[in-house]
Amino acid sequence: MSRQLIVAGNWKMNTNLKEGIKLAKGVSKKTKPSDPLVIMAAPATHLHAVAEVVKDIPGIQVAAQNCSQELSGAYTGEISVGMIKAIGAKYVILGHSERRQYFKEGNALLAKKVKTVLDNSLLPIFCCGEPLAVRKAGNHARHVSKQLREGLFHLSKKDFAKVVIAYEPIWAIGTGVTASPEQAQEMHDKIRKMIVRKYGDKIADNTTILYGGSVKPANAKVLFSQPDVDGGLVGGASLKADDFVKIIKAR
């Protein structure tokens, strides 16, 4: 196994510019190149400033929280991959459950966004996961399989190998409820086996699969110790530098 260990912080619609710069500086001062790769997904208004803070720091990258599937044009309020790339960001989060739920982003649209990101030399962090009703009905594996098939599995082996996947049980996001380590491992294992069937063992073994869903300093170590959990996509706990650093160093 040679897959990349990653701890990504999704700031969502939080922090103003001054706060965001302070947070980025606070995290960067306490991380080392030997830590997992650190990714900070700042709001679009902060991306350039945060990228400037971390540009010369090994092991830290910046991500956009979303992008348009279009390269340019009359799309008021959207942000293009060219804009993201120009400010020094390397990653883009796609398909976060909040984008799927509140903005009705479906798998077909996300497939286009994935292609646009990869075609322009950026790297997608592709989110998948099930709501509580689907979990209770026992259909979570089928639900996630559909998201992967329709959102990612159109890619060539070469392109798929560049993708980071984030499994986020929607019922555990912002609720304080966390999937048990066993539940997280079970789904990560299922996702990896889905990748095996489509792309083979080598690509599956090298695909980074993050867990996202109320990751905190108190539970990060046991979650990250699972064999198929390669780090986390962290929400609220990434907004406090000390908490986020504890998660980064939890493995």
ZAVEX-411421 format. One record per atom (N, C-alpha, C): residue number from 1; x, y, z. Coordinates in steps of 0.05 Angstrom, whole numbers, plus 5000, padded with zeros to 4 digits. Example, Ala and Ser with C-alpha at 12.3 -4.5 7.8 and 13.67 -1.06 7.14 Angstrom:
<nodes>
NODE     n     xx     yy     zz
NODE     1   5264   4886   5156
NODE     1   5246   4910   5156
NODE     1   5264   4934   5156
NODE     2   5257   4955   5142
NODE     2   5273   4979   5143
NODE     2   5258   5001   5157
</nodes>
This chain:
<nodes>
NODE     n     xx     yy     zz
NODE     1   5017   4976   5000
NODE     1   5000   5000   5000
NODE     1   5017   5025   5000
NODE     2   5011   5044   4982
NODE     2   5027   5069   4981
NODE     2   5008   5093   4979
NODE     3   4984   5089   4989
NODE     3   4965   5111   4985
NODE     3   4971   5134   5005
NODE     4   4964   5158   4995
NODE     4   4969   5183   5010
NODE     4   4950   5185   5034
NODE     5   4961   5191   5057
NODE     5   4945   5198   5081
NODE     5   4939   5227   5080
NODE     6   4914   5235   5084
NODE     6   4906   5263   5082
NODE     6   4887   5270   5105
NODE     7   4891   5294   5115
NODE     7   4871   5306   5133
NODE     7   4863   5333   5121
NODE     8   4838   5335   5112
NODE     8   4828   5359   5099
NODE     8   4808   5373   5116
NODE     9   4811   5399   5118
NODE     9   4792   5415   5134
NODE     9   4774   5431   5115
NODE    10   4748   5426   5118
NODE    10   4728   5440   5102
NODE    10   4716   5462   5119
NODE    11   4724   5487   5114
NODE    11   4715   5509   5131
NODE    11   4686   5517   5125
NODE    12   4675   5507   5103
NODE    12   4647   5514   5095
NODE    12   4644   5544   5094
NODE    13   4620   5555   5102
NODE    13   4616   5584   5100
NODE    13   4621   5596   5128
NODE    14   4647   5593   5136
NODE    14   4655   5603   5162
NODE    14   4682   5618   5159
NODE    15   4687   5636   5178
NODE    15   4710   5654   5180
NODE    15   4707   5677   5160
NODE    16   4716   5701   5169
NODE    16   4721   5723   5151
NODE    16   4750   5722   5142
NODE    17   4758   5740   5125
NODE    17   4785   5738   5114
NODE    17   4807   5739   5135
NODE    18   4804   5757   5154
NODE    18   4824   5759   5175
NODE    18   4825   5734   5192
NODE    19   4802   5723   5199
NODE    19   4801   5698   5214
NODE    19   4813   5675   5199
NODE    20   4807   5674   5173
NODE    20   4817   5652   5156
NODE    20   4848   5653   5154
NODE    21   4859   5676   5151
NODE    21   4888   5678   5150
NODE    21   4900   5670   5177
NODE    22   4888   5678   5199
NODE    22   4898   5671   5226
NODE    22   4897   5640   5229
NODE    23   4875   5628   5220
NODE    23   4872   5599   5223
NODE    23   4893   5584   5206
NODE    24   4897   5593   5181
NODE    24   4917   5581   5164
NODE    24   4945   5583   5176
NODE    25   4951   5606   5187
NODE    25   4978   5609   5200
NODE    25   4980   5591   5225
NODE    26   4959   5590   5240
NODE    26   4959   5573   5265
NODE    26   4964   5544   5259
NODE    27   4951   5534   5238
NODE    27   4955   5506   5230
NODE    27   4983   5502   5219
NODE    28   4991   5519   5201
NODE    28   5017   5515   5187
NODE    28   5041   5516   5206
NODE    29   5038   5531   5228
NODE    29   5061   5533   5247
NODE    29   5065   5507   5263
NODE    30   5044   5490   5264
NODE    30   5046   5467   5281
NODE    30   5046   5440   5266
NODE    31   5048   5441   5240
NODE    31   5049   5416   5225
NODE    31   5078   5412   5214
NODE    32   5083   5387   5208
NODE    32   5110   5379   5198
NODE    32   5106   5364   5171
NODE    33   5127   5363   5155
NODE    33   5126   5348   5130
NODE    33   5120   5318   5135
NODE    34   5127   5308   5158
NODE    34   5123   5280   5165
NODE    34   5094   5274   5172
NODE    35   5077   5295   5176
NODE    35   5049   5291   5181
NODE    35   5035   5282   5155
NODE    36   5010   5273   5158
NODE    36   4994   5268   5133
NODE    36   4992   5294   5117
NODE    37   4987   5292   5092
NODE    37   4982   5316   5076
NODE    37   4958   5331   5088
NODE    38   4962   5357   5091
NODE    38   4941   5375   5102
NODE    38   4929   5391   5079
NODE    39   4903   5391   5078
NODE    39   4889   5407   5058
NODE    39   4869   5426   5072
NODE    40   4870   5451   5066
NODE    40   4851   5470   5077
NODE    40   4832   5481   5055
NODE    41   4807   5475   5058
NODE    41   4786   5483   5039
NODE    41   4773   5508   5050
NODE    42   4784   5531   5042
NODE    42   4774   5557   5051
NODE    42   4752   5567   5033
NODE    43   4736   5586   5043
NODE    43   4716   5599   5026
NODE    43   4730   5612   5002
NODE    44   4716   5615   4980
NODE    44   4728   5626   4956
NODE    44   4740   5653   4959
NODE    45   4728   5669   4977
NODE    45   4738   5696   4981
NODE    45   4766   5696   4995
NODE    46   4773   5674   5008
NODE    46   4798   5672   5023
NODE    46   4820   5657   5008
NODE    47   4813   5644   4986
NODE    47   4831   5624   4975
NODE    47   4858   5635   4968
NODE    48   4859   5658   4956
NODE    48   4884   5670   4948
NODE    48   4901   5676   4973
NODE    49   4889   5688   4993
NODE    49   4904   5695   5017
NODE    49   4915   5671   5032
NODE    50   4898   5650   5034
NODE    50   4906   5626   5048
NODE    50   4928   5611   5032
NODE    51   4925   5611   5005
NODE    51   4946   5599   4988
NODE    51   4972   5613   4992
NODE    52   4972   5639   4995
NODE    52   4997   5654   4999
NODE    52   5009   5647   5026
NODE    53   4993   5642   5046
NODE    53   5004   5635   5073
NODE    53   5019   5609   5072
NODE    54   5008   5589   5057
NODE    54   5020   5562   5058
NODE    54   5037   5555   5033
NODE    55   5041   5574   5015
NODE    55   5053   5566   4989
NODE    55   5081   5554   4991
NODE    56   5096   5562   5012
NODE    56   5123   5552   5015
NODE    56   5126   5531   5037
NODE    57   5103   5521   5046
NODE    57   5103   5502   5068
NODE    57   5098   5474   5058
NODE    58   5118   5456   5060
NODE    58   5115   5429   5050
NODE    58   5092   5414   5064
NODE    59   5076   5399   5050
NODE    59   5056   5383   5062
NODE    59   5030   5396   5068
NODE    60   5026   5421   5057
NODE    60   5000   5435   5061
NODE    60   4991   5444   5033
NODE    61   4966   5438   5027
NODE    61   4954   5447   5002
NODE    61   4927   5461   5008
NODE    62   4917   5475   4988
NODE    62   4892   5490   4990
NODE    62   4872   5478   4971
NODE    63   4847   5477   4979
NODE    63   4825   5467   4962
NODE    63   4802   5487   4961
NODE    64   4789   5488   4937
NODE    64   4764   5502   4935
NODE    64   4742   5483   4945
NODE    65   4720   5495   4954
NODE    65   4698   5478   4965
NODE    65   4678   5470   4943
NODE    66   4682   5481   4919
NODE    66   4663   5474   4897
NODE    66   4675   5488   4872
NODE    67   4664   5481   4849
NODE    67   4671   5496   4825
NODE    67   4648   5492   4804
NODE    68   4649   5508   4784
NODE    68   4630   5505   4762
NODE    68   4640   5483   4743
NODE    69   4621   5471   4729
NODE    69   4629   5452   4708
NODE    69   4636   5467   4682
NODE    70   4630   5493   4681
NODE    70   4636   5509   4658
NODE    70   4663   5524   4661
NODE    71   4677   5528   4639
NODE    71   4703   5541   4641
NODE    71   4702   5571   4644
NODE    72   4681   5584   4633
NODE    72   4678   5613   4635
NODE    72   4650   5619   4624
NODE    73   4643   5645   4626
NODE    73   4618   5653   4614
NODE    73   4599   5667   4633
NODE    74   4574   5669   4624
NODE    74   4554   5684   4639
NODE    74   4541   5666   4660
NODE    75   4556   5662   4681
NODE    75   4547   5644   4703
NODE    75   4552   5659   4730
NODE    76   4535   5679   4734
NODE    76   4538   5697   4757
NODE    76   4541   5682   4783
NODE    77   4562   5689   4798
NODE    77   4567   5678   4824
NODE    77   4583   5652   4825
NODE    78   4588   5641   4801
NODE    78   4603   5616   4800
NODE    78   4633   5621   4801
NODE    79   4648   5599   4806
NODE    79   4678   5601   4806
NODE    79   4688   5579   4788
NODE    80   4706   5586   4770
NODE    80   4716   5567   4750
NODE    80   4741   5553   4759
NODE    81   4748   5531   4746
NODE    81   4773   5517   4752
NODE    81   4797   5535   4746
NODE    82   4795   5551   4725
NODE    82   4817   5569   4718
NODE    82   4822   5589   4740
NODE    83   4801   5600   4752
NODE    83   4804   5618   4775
NODE    83   4817   5605   4798
NODE    84   4808   5580   4804
NODE    84   4819   5565   4827
NODE    84   4848   5559   4822
NODE    85   4855   5550   4799
NODE    85   4882   5542   4792
NODE    85   4901   5567   4794
NODE    86   4891   5590   4785
NODE    86   4908   5614   4783
NODE    86   4917   5624   4811
NODE    87   4901   5618   4832
NODE    87   4908   5628   4858
NODE    87   4926   5608   4874
NODE    88   4931   5585   4862
NODE    88   4949   5566   4874
NODE    88   4937   5543   4889
NODE    89   4911   5540   4887
NODE    89   4898   5516   4898
NODE    89   4903   5492   4880
NODE    90   4902   5469   4893
NODE    90   4908   5444   4878
NODE    90   4884   5425   4877
NODE    91   4867   5427   4898
NODE    91   4844   5408   4901
NODE    91   4817   5423   4899
NODE    92   4796   5408   4893
NODE    92   4769   5418   4893
NODE    92   4751   5397   4906
NODE    93   4736   5404   4926
NODE    93   4716   5386   4937
NODE    93   4692   5386   4919
NODE    94   4682   5362   4912
NODE    94   4659   5359   4895
NODE    94   4639   5340   4907
NODE    95   4613   5347   4905
NODE    95   4592   5329   4913
NODE    95   4588   5327   4943
NODE    96   4597   5348   4958
NODE    96   4592   5347   4987
NODE    96   4562   5345   4991
NODE    97   4555   5331   5013
NODE    97   4526   5326   5018
NODE    97   4510   5351   5019
NODE    98   4522   5373   5028
NODE    98   4507   5399   5029
NODE    98   4502   5409   5001
NODE    99   4521   5405   4983
NODE    99   4516   5413   4955
NODE    99   4495   5396   4942
NODE   100   4495   5370   4949
NODE   100   4475   5352   4938
NODE   100   4447   5359   4949
NODE   101   4446   5364   4975
NODE   101   4420   5368   4988
NODE   101   4409   5396   4982
NODE   102   4425   5417   4987
NODE   102   4414   5444   4986
NODE   102   4414   5455   4958
NODE   103   4432   5446   4941
NODE   103   4435   5458   4914
NODE   103   4428   5437   4893
NODE   104   4418   5415   4901
NODE   104   4407   5394   4883
NODE   104   4427   5385   4862
NODE   105   4452   5383   4870
NODE   105   4472   5373   4852
NODE   105   4470   5343   4850
NODE   106   4465   5333   4826
NODE   106   4462   5304   4821
NODE   106   4487   5292   4810
NODE   107   4487   5266   4807
NODE   107   4510   5251   4797
NODE   107   4519   5259   4769
NODE   108   4500   5265   4752
NODE   108   4507   5272   4724
NODE   108   4522   5299   4724
NODE   109   4513   5318   4739
NODE   109   4527   5344   4741
NODE   109   4554   5340   4753
NODE   110   4556   5324   4774
NODE   110   4582   5319   4787
NODE   110   4602   5305   4768
NODE   111   4592   5287   4751
NODE   111   4609   5274   4732
NODE   111   4622   5295   4713
NODE   112   4606   5315   4705
NODE   112   4617   5337   4689
NODE   112   4638   5353   4704
NODE   113   4632   5359   4729
NODE   113   4651   5375   4745
NODE   113   4677   5360   4749
NODE   114   4675   5334   4755
NODE   114   4699   5317   4758
NODE   114   4717   5319   4733
NODE   115   4704   5316   4710
NODE   115   4719   5317   4685
NODE   115   4732   5344   4681
NODE   116   4717   5366   4686
NODE   116   4728   5393   4683
NODE   116   4752   5397   4702
NODE   117   4750   5388   4726
NODE   117   4772   5390   4746
NODE   117   4797   5376   4736
NODE   118   4793   5351   4728
NODE   118   4816   5335   4719
NODE   118   4828   5345   4693
NODE   119   4811   5353   4675
NODE   119   4821   5363   4649
NODE   119   4838   5389   4652
NODE   120   4835   5402   4675
NODE   120   4849   5427   4680
NODE   120   4870   5424   4702
NODE   121   4880   5399   4706
NODE   121   4902   5393   4723
NODE   121   4898   5400   4752
NODE   122   4873   5399   4761
NODE   122   4866   5400   4790
NODE   122   4858   5372   4799
NODE   123   4855   5369   4825
NODE   123   4849   5342   4836
NODE   123   4823   5343   4851
NODE   124   4804   5325   4845
NODE   124   4778   5325   4859
NODE   124   4779   5309   4885
NODE   125   4766   5320   4905
NODE   125   4759   5304   4929
NODE   125   4729   5299   4927
NODE   126   4722   5275   4918
NODE   126   4695   5268   4911
NODE   126   4680   5256   4935
NODE   127   4659   5269   4944
NODE   127   4644   5261   4967
NODE   127   4621   5242   4960
NODE   128   4617   5222   4977
NODE   128   4595   5204   4974
NODE   128   4585   5197   5002
NODE   129   4560   5188   5003
NODE   129   4549   5180   5029
NODE   129   4519   5179   5029
NODE   130   4508   5167   5050
NODE   130   4479   5162   5051
NODE   130   4465   5177   5073
NODE   131   4440   5185   5069
NODE   131   4424   5197   5090
NODE   131   4414   5175   5110
NODE   132   4403   5184   5132
NODE   132   4395   5166   5153
NODE   132   4375   5145   5144
NODE   133   4355   5154   5128
NODE   133   4334   5136   5120
NODE   133   4345   5113   5103
NODE   134   4365   5119   5087
NODE   134   4377   5098   5070
NODE   134   4394   5079   5088
NODE   135   4408   5090   5107
NODE   135   4423   5073   5126
NODE   135   4405   5055   5142
NODE   136   4382   5065   5152
NODE   136   4364   5049   5167
NODE   136   4351   5027   5151
NODE   137   4348   5032   5125
NODE   137   4336   5012   5107
NODE   137   4356   4992   5098
NODE   138   4382   4996   5105
NODE   138   4402   4977   5097
NODE   138   4411   4979   5069
NODE   139   4405   5002   5056
NODE   139   4412   5006   5028
NODE   139   4436   5025   5024
NODE   140   4453   5028   5044
NODE   140   4474   5048   5043
NODE   140   4495   5040   5022
NODE   141   4502   5015   5020
NODE   141   4522   5007   5001
NODE   141   4512   5011   4972
NODE   142   4487   5004   4968
NODE   142   4476   5008   4941
NODE   142   4475   5038   4934
NODE   143   4468   5055   4953
NODE   143   4466   5084   4949
NODE   143   4493   5095   4941
NODE   144   4514   5088   4956
NODE   144   4541   5098   4951
NODE   144   4551   5087   4924
NODE   145   4545   5062   4919
NODE   145   4554   5050   4893
NODE   145   4543   5065   4870
NODE   146   4518   5074   4872
NODE   146   4505   5090   4850
NODE   146   4519   5117   4847
NODE   147   4526   5129   4869
NODE   147   4541   5155   4868
NODE   147   4568   5152   4854
NODE   148   4582   5130   4860
NODE   148   4608   5126   4848
NODE   148   4605   5118   4819
NODE   149   4587   5101   4812
NODE   149   4583   5092   4784
NODE   149   4576   5116   4767
NODE   150   4558   5133   4776
NODE   150   4548   5154   4759
NODE   150   4565   5179   4760
NODE   151   4580   5182   4782
NODE   151   4596   5207   4786
NODE   151   4625   5204   4779
NODE   152   4636   5179   4781
NODE   152   4665   5175   4778
NODE   152   4673   5153   4758
NODE   153   4657   5133   4756
NODE   153   4666   5109   4741
NODE   153   4666   5111   4711
NODE   154   4661   5135   4701
NODE   154   4665   5141   4672
NODE   154   4694   5147   4666
NODE   155   4710   5151   4687
NODE   155   4737   5160   4684
NODE   155   4755   5137   4674
NODE   156   4776   5144   4660
NODE   156   4797   5125   4653
NODE   156   4812   5117   4678
NODE   157   4827   5095   4677
NODE   157   4844   5088   4699
NODE   157   4863   5110   4707
NODE   158   4875   5123   4687
NODE   158   4895   5144   4692
NODE   158   4882   5167   4707
NODE   159   4858   5175   4699
NODE   159   4845   5197   4713
NODE   159   4834   5189   4740
NODE   160   4822   5165   4742
NODE   160   4811   5157   4768
NODE   160   4833   5155   4789
NODE   161   4857   5148   4781
NODE   161   4879   5146   4800
NODE   161   4886   5173   4813
NODE   162   4876   5195   4803
NODE   162   4882   5221   4814
NODE   162   4860   5230   4834
NODE   163   4839   5215   4837
NODE   163   4816   5222   4853
NODE   163   4820   5214   4882
NODE   164   4812   5232   4900
NODE   164   4809   5226   4929
NODE   164   4780   5223   4934
NODE   165   4772   5202   4948
NODE   165   4744   5198   4955
NODE   165   4740   5204   4985
NODE   166   4718   5217   4991
NODE   166   4711   5222   5019
NODE   166   4683   5210   5024
NODE   167   4683   5190   5042
NODE   167   4657   5178   5050
NODE   167   4647   5193   5074
NODE   168   4623   5204   5071
NODE   168   4610   5220   5092
NODE   168   4582   5210   5097
NODE   169   4578   5195   5118
NODE   169   4550   5188   5126
NODE   169   4535   5213   5133
NODE   170   4515   5220   5118
NODE   170   4502   5246   5121
NODE   170   4490   5249   5149
NODE   171   4481   5227   5160
NODE   171   4469   5227   5187
NODE   171   4490   5234   5209
NODE   172   4515   5235   5202
NODE   172   4536   5240   5221
NODE   172   4550   5267   5216
NODE   173   4539   5284   5199
NODE   173   4552   5309   5193
NODE   173   4538   5332   5208
NODE   174   4554   5344   5225
NODE   174   4543   5367   5241
NODE   174   4524   5359   5262
NODE   175   4521   5333   5267
NODE   175   4501   5324   5286
NODE   175   4514   5316   5313
NODE   176   4540   5314   5313
NODE   176   4553   5304   5337
NODE   176   4554   5274   5338
NODE   177   4538   5261   5320
NODE   177   4538   5231   5319
NODE   177   4560   5223   5299
NODE   178   4575   5204   5307
NODE   178   4597   5194   5289
NODE   178   4592   5164   5283
NODE   179   4597   5157   5259
NODE   179   4596   5128   5253
NODE   179   4617   5115   5270
NODE   180   4610   5091   5280
NODE   180   4630   5076   5296
NODE   180   4654   5069   5278
NODE   181   4677   5065   5290
NODE   181   4700   5056   5274
NODE   181   4693   5032   5257
NODE   182   4677   5014   5267
NODE   182   4669   4990   5252
NODE   182   4652   4997   5228
NODE   183   4633   5016   5232
NODE   183   4616   5025   5210
NODE   183   4632   5039   5189
NODE   184   4650   5056   5198
NODE   184   4667   5070   5178
NODE   184   4684   5050   5162
NODE   185   4697   5032   5176
NODE   185   4714   5012   5163
NODE   185   4697   4995   5143
NODE   186   4673   4987   5152
NODE   186   4656   4971   5134
NODE   186   4651   4985   5108
NODE   187   4644   5010   5109
NODE   187   4637   5025   5084
NODE   187   4662   5031   5068
NODE   188   4684   5037   5081
NODE   188   4708   5042   5066
NODE   188   4717   5017   5052
NODE   189   4715   4994   5065
NODE   189   4722   4969   5053
NODE   189   4703   4963   5029
NODE   190   4678   4969   5031
NODE   190   4659   4965   5009
NODE   190   4666   4983   4986
NODE   191   4673   5008   4992
NODE   191   4680   5027   4970
NODE   191   4705   5017   4956
NODE   192   4725   5008   4971
NODE   192   4749   4998   4959
NODE   192   4743   4974   4941
NODE   193   4726   4957   4950
NODE   193   4719   4933   4933
NODE   193   4703   4941   4908
NODE   194   4687   4963   4910
NODE   194   4674   4973   4886
NODE   194   4695   4982   4866
NODE   195   4716   4995   4876
NODE   195   4738   5005   4858
NODE   195   4753   4981   4847
NODE   196   4757   4960   4863
NODE   196   4771   4936   4852
NODE   196   4756   4925   4828
NODE   197   4730   4923   4831
NODE   197   4713   4911   4809
NODE   197   4715   4928   4784
NODE   198   4717   4954   4787
NODE   198   4718   4972   4763
NODE   198   4746   4975   4752
NODE   199   4766   4979   4770
NODE   199   4792   4988   4761
NODE   199   4815   4969   4769
NODE   200   4809   4949   4785
NODE   200   4830   4930   4793
NODE   200   4843   4935   4820
NODE   201   4858   4915   4829
NODE   201   4869   4917   4856
NODE   201   4889   4940   4859
NODE   202   4906   4944   4840
NODE   202   4928   4964   4844
NODE   202   4916   4991   4848
NODE   203   4898   5000   4831
NODE   203   4886   5026   4834
NODE   203   4870   5028   4860
NODE   204   4855   5007   4866
NODE   204   4840   5008   4891
NODE   204   4858   5010   4915
NODE   205   4880   4996   4915
NODE   205   4898   4996   4938
NODE   205   4911   5024   4942
NODE   206   4913   5039   4920
NODE   206   4926   5065   4921
NODE   206   4907   5088   4923
NODE   207   4881   5083   4923
NODE   207   4861   5104   4925
NODE   207   4857   5113   4954
NODE   208   4861   5139   4959
NODE   208   4856   5150   4986
NODE   208   4827   5153   4991
NODE   209   4817   5141   5013
NODE   209   4789   5144   5020
NODE   209   4788   5156   5048
NODE   210   4777   5180   5050
NODE   210   4775   5195   5075
NODE   210   4748   5190   5088
NODE   211   4747   5193   5114
NODE   211   4722   5192   5129
NODE   211   4714   5220   5136
NODE   212   4689   5227   5131
NODE   212   4679   5253   5138
NODE   212   4653   5250   5154
NODE   213   4652   5260   5178
NODE   213   4627   5259   5193
NODE   213   4633   5262   5223
NODE   214   4634   5287   5232
NODE   214   4639   5293   5260
NODE   214   4665   5282   5270
NODE   215   4686   5285   5254
NODE   215   4713   5277   5263
NODE   215   4723   5298   5283
NODE   216   4732   5289   5307
NODE   216   4741   5306   5328
NODE   216   4768   5296   5339
NODE   217   4782   5312   5355
NODE   217   4807   5302   5367
NODE   217   4802   5276   5383
NODE   218   4779   5274   5396
NODE   218   4773   5251   5413
NODE   218   4769   5225   5398
NODE   219   4760   5226   5373
NODE   219   4755   5201   5359
NODE   219   4773   5197   5335
NODE   220   4790   5216   5328
NODE   220   4805   5214   5303
NODE   220   4824   5190   5303
NODE   221   4837   5185   5325
NODE   221   4857   5164   5325
NODE   221   4845   5136   5320
NODE   222   4822   5131   5333
NODE   222   4810   5105   5329
NODE   222   4798   5102   5301
NODE   223   4787   5124   5290
NODE   223   4777   5124   5263
NODE   223   4800   5119   5243
NODE   224   4822   5134   5246
NODE   224   4844   5133   5227
NODE   224   4860   5107   5230
NODE   225   4855   5092   5252
NODE   225   4870   5067   5255
NODE   225   4857   5044   5239
NODE   226   4833   5049   5228
NODE   226   4820   5028   5212
NODE   226   4836   5025   5186
NODE   227   4839   5000   5176
NODE   227   4857   4995   5154
NODE   227   4849   5008   5128
NODE   228   4824   5014   5124
NODE   228   4816   5027   5098
NODE   228   4808   5056   5101
NODE   229   4813   5068   5125
NODE   229   4808   5096   5130
NODE   229   4835   5111   5128
NODE   230   4837   5128   5107
NODE   230   4863   5140   5101
NODE   230   4865   5169   5109
NODE   231   4849   5176   5129
NODE   231   4848   5204   5139
NODE   231   4820   5214   5140
NODE   232   4817   5241   5142
NODE   232   4790   5252   5146
NODE   232   4785   5277   5131
NODE   233   4759   5281   5125
NODE   233   4749   5307   5115
NODE   233   4734   5319   5139
NODE   234   4747   5339   5151
NODE   234   4739   5350   5177
NODE   234   4723   5376   5174
NODE   235   4700   5378   5187
NODE   235   4684   5402   5186
NODE   235   4690   5421   5209
NODE   236   4672   5421   5228
NODE   236   4673   5441   5250
NODE   236   4700   5441   5265
NODE   237   4712   5418   5269
NODE   237   4737   5416   5284
NODE   237   4760   5428   5269
NODE   238   4757   5434   5243
NODE   238   4779   5446   5228
NODE   238   4780   5476   5232
NODE   239   4760   5487   5246
NODE   239   4758   5516   5249
NODE   239   4774   5526   5273
NODE   240   4784   5507   5289
NODE   240   4802   5514   5312
NODE   240   4829   5502   5306
NODE   241   4849   5518   5304
NODE   241   4875   5508   5296
NODE   241   4885   5486   5314
NODE   242   4882   5489   5340
NODE   242   4892   5468   5359
NODE   242   4878   5442   5355
NODE   243   4852   5443   5352
NODE   243   4836   5418   5348
NODE   243   4844   5405   5322
NODE   244   4846   5421   5301
NODE   244   4853   5410   5275
NODE   244   4881   5397   5275
NODE   245   4899   5410   5288
NODE   245   4927   5399   5290
NODE   245   4926   5372   5305
NODE   246   4911   5371   5326
NODE   246   4908   5346   5341
NODE   246   4898   5323   5323
NODE   247   4879   5330   5306
NODE   247   4869   5310   5287
NODE   247   4890   5302   5267
NODE   248   4905   5321   5257
NODE   248   4926   5316   5238
NODE   248   4946   5296   5249
NODE   249   4952   5299   5274
NODE   249   4973   5283   5287
NODE   249   4962   5258   5301
NODE   250   4936   5252   5296
NODE   250   4923   5231   5311
NODE   250   4932   5203   5302
NODE   251   4942   5200   5278
NODE   251   4946   5173   5268
NODE   251   4970   5160   5282
</nodes>
